[in-house]
């Protein structure tokens, strides 16, 4: 199960303490996972983690298969399969304990970054889990040493067959590893290197603020300021935008150092591991994309098809932005108008209470799959969701899985808009995905970001489409605009972030990149994507500081999986529209397969060929029809 798929990309960032925020928003209950860092259960699992890693390493330090079993002996195959299954079982157990402990410590920390015990716990778990890096290298080495025997066992032994993809992928990844002692050193150094830089960004960004009211000295956090991008008052939006940029400017030096540290670490290690081809230009984006495609379990052909369709959609989204500007009475939208509400009595204007949200989402899920609706009610009723925005809590939203408990927890910052409602639905989509896989062994249930975002955006789509079907007039216009706003973020803004990250890697390979140049790279990427859909004088030069996705040393190009998920989810929803409730069973089977093969294979189970541009274009055509409908009132206003 994925441990925390971070931040729905169309969430503009929520947080801060606002007087207009609905009362009594829930905080999550983590006690069923661990009562506290001091609890006997937490200390037991931390101790058990060390013991299980020790057992795993002892198994890995011995030959994988006893040489006393020649191939011609009939019992050799079953005994070798038994030995390999024992090793896999020990590996899974150690990884599950490590993920459970790390997810708990991270949950406590992200709910309150000022808690020093949480940060200490994160460090303690990282230290205890460090040898798992060595174990991964040794595991790959043992498989490589016995490659033909392992591949033969996968074909012959039914017990190993379910692990076939995991073992084949492990063999492929082993080709991109340094020697064991260097991988061990890299893992150890990450705590005070790349991972520490990432935590610096998290700490700074969660506390960054600017003066809002000079008369009283009132300050607002950047997440609270970003909330105001949804205000119907343009003067408030512009004021919040300028205050946000001022807050980021105050912190730009350490944040630029953090980003340089993260990307410098990634480049150094990817070169050593062979992901970046020797002799490539600059940071060799092709090599970096090759690694990213492997991590996303897609082919480079699939990635190329997706990017091509996103690039081809830019004129469509510029039409949408121009229509939005017209409805807002503007010559052109500024960056701070991207989230402005449109539509007189739209759902985006009304404030949703938490109680309404907790009733609305499960009922929408029920129409697709009653089991999905029942699961959502359980999440709401069991205090799995931390929805209250407050100082010290990180912005955005994520869902964390806890494999030992078979449960999930969701962090969000609910501020009462329909966007907040769909963000909760998004994260519940992740949680439902995890729940459907919880009975599978770990190495049959680890899925890539691409398919994770498919599940979450499909859940969003269920909520949106049902709400749209019940709306008319100005309310329908507001819902369509809100959906197009999100789609614009997941396509145009995501593509701008993709362009920025590619350019950043190429530039970082030549040396450290100062904040001024980071800002220039970002605005250049925004001009290439938004084009004349936005006023070029009012872009957002600090999106590299806003988005935590850039600050993972091990995961480059985190951004495009959201676009993948959006267009794939629209394809799935189209099938649901054609087939009705019977499709729910197929959807469950698809999600069950997401940890057992490449994305192309999972897609084929639903009848899709995702290496072709035509597949992605079909999803874009659904968005195009919404743009056509949205343009009609704008054309009437112009006329």
N, C-alpha and C positions, 0 to 999 in steps of 0.2 A: 504493500500500500504506500502511496506517495505521502511523504511527511510534509504536508504544508505546501500546497500549490499556491504561490503567493500572488495576491492582488489581481483581481479582475482589472484588466488594463483600461476599461472604460470608466473606472471609478476615479473621479477627479481628485480624490483624497479627502478624507473627512476627519474631523477631530476638533479638539478645543472645547471650551465650556461656553455654550451659547444660551442666552435666555430663551430663545425661541425653540430650543430643542425639546421634543416631547418628554414628559416626565417619566420617571420609573423605568428607564431602559435597563434591560437585564445585563448582569455580568455572568460570565460562565462559572460553572461549578467543576473544578478539577479534582475534587476529593475522591471521586470514584477511580481516578487514575493513580494518584498518590495523594495521601492526606497532606503532606508537606515535605520539604527537603529533609526534615528531621525524622520523618516517619520510619518505622521499622521496614515498611514495604519498599520505600525508596532506597534505603541503605542496603537492604537485601539484594535488590536488583543491581545496584552499583557493584556490590561484591560479586554477585553471580556473573555479571558481565565480564569481569576480570578472569573468573574461573573458566567460563566458557570460551573466552578467547585463548586462554592457555591451552585448553583441550584442543581447540581447532588448530593452533600452531603446532602442537605435538603431532597431530595427524598429518599436517602438511609437510612437516620436516622429515617424515618417513617416506619411502617410495609409495607411489599411489597404488601400485599393484604388486603383490609379492612375486618375486622372480621365480619362486619355487613352483609357480603354476604355469607350466608351458602351455602355449596356445592349443596344443593337440589334446590336452586333458579335457574330457567332457565337462567336468565341474568347474573349469577355469572361468568360463563366462559368467555363470551365476555368482560365483564368489567375488569376481571383480566388480560386478554390478552392485553387489551388497556393500563392498568396500567404498565404492563411489557414492552410493546413497547415504551411507553413514557419514561420509565427509560433507556431503551437501546438507544433511540434517543439522550437523554441528554448525556449519556456516550460517544457515538460516536462523538458528536459535540465537547465536551471538548477534547477528544483525538486527533481529527483532527487538532484543533487549536494548541494544544501543539506540535504535530509533525511538523506542518508547521513552527512554530516559531523556534523550535529546529533545524530543517534541515537547515533553513536559517542561523542561527548563526554558526552552524557547518561548513556550506559551506564557509562563510566568513573567519572563523578561519583556516580551512585546506588549503585554498588558500594562506593564509599568517599568519602563527602561531605567527608572531611578532606583530600582531595587538592587542593591549591591550583591545580595545573596544569590539572586538569579544569575547574574553575570558570573559569579564564582562557580555556580553549579554548571553553567554551560562549559566553562573551562575545565572543570573536573571531569565531566562526561567526555569531552573531547580528548582529554589526556588518557582516560581509561580506554577509549575506543581507538586510540592511535594505532595499536598493533593490527587493527582490522585492515589498515592500508597495506601493511606487510602481508597479511593473510590473502588479500585480493591478488597481490603480485605472485605469491607462491602458488595460489590456486591456479592462476593462468599458466604458470610455468609447468606445474605438474600435468595439466591437461595437454599443453604443447608437447611435452616429452612423450606423451602417450596418445598423440593425436589420432592415429589410425585405430587403435584399440578402442578409444572413447567413441569415435564415430561409429565403429562397428557395434558396440554395445547399445548405442542409442537405437539402432535399427533392429536389433535382435531382442533386447530385454524389455518387456512391457512396463516394468517398474521405472525404467529410465526414460521411456518415450515421452512422458509429460515434461521432462526437463530438457528435451532435445534442443529447443530454441535457446534456452538459457546457456547450455553448454556450448553450442555453436557460437553464440554471441560472445561468450567469455573467451573462446579461442581467438576470435577476430580481434577483440580488444587487447588481448595479450600481446599482439604484434605491435601495439602502440604503447608499450610500457618501457620505462628505464629498468636497469638492473635493480634487483630487490633492495640493495642497500641504499641506492639513490632514491627510490620511491619512498622508502622508510624515512629518509632524511627530509624529502619534500613534504611528506605528511606532517612530520614534527615541526618543520619550519612554518607551515601554514598557520599554526596557531598564533604566531607572532608576526606573520607576514600577511598574505592575502586575506585570511579570515579576520584578522585584527583590523585591517583597513576597512573591511565590510562593516564591522561592528562600529567603527568610528563614524562612518556615514549614517548608520542607523541612530546612533546616539545624538549626533548633531542635528539630523533632519527632524527627529521627533521633538526636539526642543527649540528649533529655530522659530523666531517670532519677530514681529515688528510693531512699532507703536501704531495704534489705530486711532486713538483719540488723544491728541497732544494736550488738550485742556485737562484731562483727568490722568493722563499717563497710561491709560488702558492699552494693553498689548494683546495681540492675537497671534496664535501659532500659525505657521504656514498652512497646516492642514485646515484650520478654521478659515483662513483667508481663501483657500481654494474652494471651500464650501460656498463662498459668496459668489463664485462664478455662476451659480444657479439663480442668482437674484434677478427678478424682473426689472430692477432699477439699474440702468446702464451706468449711472454715475457711481453706484456702489460697486459694480463689477470692475470698473476701471480703477477705482480707488484701491480695491482689494488686490488687483493685479499689480499695481505699482508698489504697494506695500509688500507683497510677496517677493517681487524682484529685489526690493531693498533688503529683505531678510536674507535671501540667498546670497546677495552681494557681500553682506557682512561675513558670511561663512564660506565664501568661495575658495579661499586659499586652502584651508584644511580639506574641503570637499574635493578640490582638484587633486590634492596630494593623495587622497584616498582612492580616487578613480585611477590615477596613474599607478598607484601601488597594485591595485587589483589587476589592471590590464597588463602591467609589466610582468607580474607573476605569471599570468596566463600565457603570455607570449614566450617567456623563458621556458616554461615547462612543456608547452606544445611543440616547441622546436626540439627539445631534448627527446620528446616521446615520438617524434616523427610525424605529427599531424601536419605541420607546416613543411612543405617541400623545400628542400635545399635549392637555393638559387632563385627562389620566388621574389617577386618585386615587393618591396616594403614588408608589410606584415603578412603577405600572401593570403589574401582573403579567401582564395579557393581552398587552401588548406584548412583555414578556420571553418569554412562552411562545410567542408568534408567531415570534420569532427562534429559540428553541430547537427548535420543530417544523421550521423551515426547515433548521437544521443537522442535525437527525435525519432529514431527508427523509421526514417523515410529515406528514399533514394535521392541523390542529387537531382535526378530528373524530376521527381515530384516537387522538390523545393523550387527548381527552376520554373516549372509550370505554374506554381502558386504565385511566385514573385511576378511573373509575366502578366498574370491576370490582375494582380494588384496594381501594377503599373498601368495597365490598360484601362483600369477603372477610374483613374484620376480625373479625367474630364467629367465623368458622371458625378463625382462628389463635388467638383467645383460648381457644377450646375446647382446642386443642393445648397451649397453655401451662398451662392448668389441669390437663390430664391429665399433663403432664410434672411439674408440682409434686406431684401425687399420687404418682407413681412415685418421686420423690425424697424423699417423706415430708415435704413442706413445705405450709404453708397457701397460699403464693403464691410464685412465682419472683421473685427480685430480678434486677436487670440482670445481675449477675455469675453468675446461674444459666443465662443464655440458652444458653451453650455447654457446660454440664455434660453429661457422658456419661450415657446411660441404657442399661441392658441389661447383664446380667452378663458374658457372654463376647463382647461385640460387637466388631465390627471397629474401632469407635471407641476401644476400650480397648487393643487390641493396638498395639504399636509396629511400624511398617513401616520396613524398611531401604530405603535408596536402591536397592539391587540388586533387591529385590522390586518396587519401584515401576517401575523401568525394564523389568522383564519383564511386569508386570501390565497396564500401560496399552496398550502396543502389541498385546498379544494381544486385549484387549477391542476395540480399534479394528479389528483384522483381521476380526472377526465382522460388522462393518458394511461395511467397504471395505478390502481388503488393501493398497491404495495408501496409505490413511491410516495403517495400522499400520506399513508400511515407512517412511513419512515420520517417524513418532514414533521408530522405532529409529535413524534417521539423526540426529535431534536429540539423543538420549541418547548415541550413540556418538561424535558429532562435537564434544562439549563445547559445546553451544549453551546449556546451562542453568547458571545460577549459583544453587545451592541452599543454600549454607552461610550460616547466620545469624551475624553478627559486628557488633561495634561499628563505627559509621560507615556501615554499609549501611542503606539505607532499608527500611522495613517494607513489608508487602504483596507484591504480585506484578504483573508486567506483561510484555508481549511487544512487542519493538521490531522493526520491519522495516527492512532495509537494501536499498534498491532497486537499487543498483549491483551488489551481490553476489548479489541474489536469495536472500538468506538472512534468518533471524530469530535473535534471541537472547531468552532468557527469564530473568527475574530472579524468584526466589521465596525464601522462608525456610522450608526444609523442617524440620519438627519431629517427623515420624514418625507423625502421626495420619492417619486416613482422610481427614480434611479436607485435609491436605497433599497427599495423593494426588490428590484431585479438583481441587485448585488447579492442580497440574501439568497435569492433563488439560485444564482450562479454558484455560490459556495455550497448550497445544499445539493446541487448537482454533483459537485466533487464528492461530498459525503456519501451520497447514494451510490456513486461509482465504487467507492471504497467498501461500502457495506456489501455490495454484490460479490466482492472478491474475498471477503474476510475469511471464508472457509478454505480457500486455496492456500497451498504452501507459498511462502514468500516469493520464491523465484519463479512462480507462475502468475504472480499478481502485481509485479512491478511494471507500470506502464509509463510511456513517454509523455512529455508535456503536450505534444500535439493531440493525443487522444484524451488526455486529461481535460484539455480545454474544449474538446468536442462535447464531452459529457456535461460540463458546466454551462456552456452556451446553449446547448439543447434545452436544459432546464429553464434558462432565461427565456428561450423562445416560446416554450409552453405557456409561461406566465404572460408574456407580451401578447401572443396571438389570441389567447382567450380574452384578455382585457380589451384588445382591439375589436374583437367580434361583438362586444357588448357596447361599444362606443359609437357616437355619431357626432357630426358637426364639429364644433370647436374642440371637443374632447378628443375626437378621432384625430383631428389635425395635430393636436398636442402630442398624442401617443406616437403617431407616425414620425413626427419631428424628433421626439426623444429617441426612438429606435434608430433613425438615420444618424442622429448625433453620435450614438454609440457605435454604429457601423462605421462612421467616418473615423472615429478614434481607432477602431480595430483594423482599419485598412490604411487610411491616409497617414494617421499619426504613427501607427505601427511601422509603416514603410519608411517614414522619416527617421524613426529611431533605428531601423535596420540600416539605412544609409549612413546615419551618424556613427553607429558602432563599427561598421566596415571601415569608414574613413578614419575613425579613432585608432583602430588596430594598426592600420597602415602608417599613420602618423606617429603612434607611440613606439613603433619599432625603430624610429630614428632618434628617439629621445623623449624626455618628459614634455608633456603638453601643458602650457600654462592655462589658467582659467580663461584669459581673453581669447585664446585660440579655441578652447573647448566651446565657448559661446559662439564663435564664428562658425565652427563646424556644425553646430546644432541649427543655427538659423539658416545656414546654407542648405541643410537637409530639408528644413521646413519649406523653404522657397521652392525647392525642386518638387515637392509633393503637393503642398497646398496651392502653389502657383497663384493665379489671380483670384482664387477663392478667398484669400485673406489679404488684409491690408499689410503690405510688407514692412510698414513702420511699426507694427505692433505684433511681433512674434514673441516666442518664449525662449530666450537664450539659455535658460537654466533647466531645461527638461532633463539634462544629464544629472542634475542634482536631485530632481524630484523623484525619479524612478529608481527604486532600489534594485531593479532587475540588472542594472549594469554592474552591480557590485558583488558579483559571484565569480571568484577566480576559476571555478571548475565548469561554469556554464555560460558559454558565449551565445549571443544571438537568441536570448530568451524570448524575444518579442514576437516573431512571426507565428509561433504556435497559436496565438490568439486569433490571427487571421485564418489559419488552418481550421481552428475549431469553429469559427463563425460560419465559414462556407460549407464545411462538412455538416454542421448541425442543421443548416438550412436544407441541405440535401436529405438528411434524415427526416426532418419535419415534413418535407414534401411527400415522402413515402408514407408517413403517418396520415397525412391528409387523404392520400389515395386509398390506403388499406384499412384505416380506422383502428380500433382497439387491438386487433390481432397483431399489429406491428409491435406492441409492447414486448411480446415474447422474443421477437427477433432483436429488438434493441437490447434486452437483457443479455442475450447470447453474444451480441457484438461486444458489449462491455466486458463480459467474462473472458473474451479472447484478447483483450487489449494488453495483457501481460504475457501472452504466449506466442507472439510473432511480431513481424514488422507491421507498420501501419497499413501498407499496401494489402497485406493478407487479411487484416481485420476488415478493411474496407470492402474487399472482395466478398466477404461473408454477407455484406449488406447489398451486394450488387453494384459496387462502385469501382471504377478504374481511375485512381487518383493521380497517375502519372501523366494523364492527358489534360491539356488546358480546358478542354470542353467540360470536364467535370466541374472545375472551379468556376467556369463561366456560368454554368447553370445556377449556382448559388448566387452569383452576382446579378443574374437576371431578376431574381426575386427582389433584390435591393433596388434594381432599376425601376421596377414597377412602383415601388414605394416613392421613389424620387418623382416619377411622372405624376402620381397623385398629389404629392406635396407641392409641385410647381404650379398646379392649377389655381389655387387661391392667390399665389404670388403674382401670376400673370394677370389675374383679374384686378389686383391692386395696381399693377403698373398701367393697365389699360384705363 
